[in-house]
Amino acid sequence: MGRQTPEPLVRRLTSRPPIIEDHHNNEQQQQSSPSKPKHATTKKKNSTTESRGIEALKQLFCGGMSGAVAKTVTAPLSRLTILYQVHPMVTTKENRPKFSMTIRGGLSKIVERGGIMSLWKGNGTSCLHRFPFSAINFYCYEGMLDILNGEQRLSDEDEDNDITNTNTVSTFSRLVAGAVAGTTACVACYPLDLVRTRLTTQLDGKETYRGITDAFAKIAQNEGPIGLYSGLGPTLMVAVPNFSISWVVYGSLKEYALEDELFYNLRKVDYNTGEQRLGFLLTLAFGAASGTLSTLVTFPFDTVRRRMQIQGQHFAPNERLTGVQMIRSILKNDGIKSFYRGLTPEILKVVPMVGTMFTTYELLKEKLKV
């Protein structure tokens, strides 16, 4: 059995497994009916292309919406994580102890200062970021697989059916494609991520920005266009290993689960095609495992990038640090533990985020008949 990873959307929509018998019948029909108008065939092809395009848009909508809903559900934990990561930069040393609280205490303090809705501050930008990020990430991933393995590479379904072809997709190809796709999506959507961080870390009653548009305008005016990309270096140091680890860990676990009979009762079978897939519990567990591992590896760099993103908001140009200087400053002033401030709420949000994303995606696919 071949590798068991989710079948690429573009490959599903733009190619169909050849059916030899039907192809033979079509040839006979064409030979027996040479006078068939060409425009009828062209019209049918255009109709098929259009329907596949609509289906692709539906799939992207399902993916974008599921990501946005998952982000919204876990927004309070996300905001708490960011506040823990950056609070030494915006809090005087004598006041720091009373801000170093438990998760419950931290959430209570946020609600006490800004009301219940302040737990979702910056979530609108986060949701706006999710749609283009998912689309760019997906299409770049597919494009890189085509470059690395050829456009005639097998889909995962064909690999599972043991069709002989040299253009199978290797684990290394998926790792590289995931890294390139994640990098491209990060660079393209980074200004939205930076604005989200700025809005999330604003102190109630001392807001610098009135909203998303105002934040973009003020950052560009005060810091220049390059200010919208402050902290991009550490972000890429987070994104590249994060996406690579996620693809490899999730794909490896999925392959093992679909081949080992120990997980037979937890698998899901498509009765139309006979294809075996992961059930909800396995998807949740493997998604959480890959997310947790990638978070543990990349979290220190995530802390550095968050601090670099907000320093333009709180410090004069001559006081701002580069990535290397920021790492040295954290080590000198706060110690190694400071790199992992906010790790607990970040880990806690992995399971509900994966669960919400998967459930929403499946419900939308069912409603839209994708």
Salt bridges, closest charged atoms under 4 A:
GLU27 OE2 - HIS23 NE2 3.25
GLU142 OE1 - ARG153 NH2 2.78
ASP146 OD1 - ARG11 NH2 2.70
ASP146 OD1 - ARG153 NE 2.85
ASP156 OD1 - ARG174 NH2 2.54
GLU159 OE1 - ARG3 NH2 3.13
ASP193 OD2 - ARG305 NH1 2.57
ASP193 OD1 - ARG306 NH1 3.54
ASP204 OD1 - LYS121 NZ 2.86
ASP214 OD1 - ARG210 NH2 3.50
ASP214 OD2 - LYS218 NZ 3.29
GLU223 OE2 - ARG198 NH1 3.09
GLU261 OE2 - ARG267 NH2 3.77
ASP270 OD2 - ARG277 NH2 3.91
GLU275 OE1 - ARG277 NH2 3.66
ASP302 OD1 - ARG305 NE 2.53
ASP334 OD1 - ARG96 NH1 3.12
ASP334 OD2 - ARG307 NH1 3.47
GLU346 OE1 - LYS349 NZ 3.45
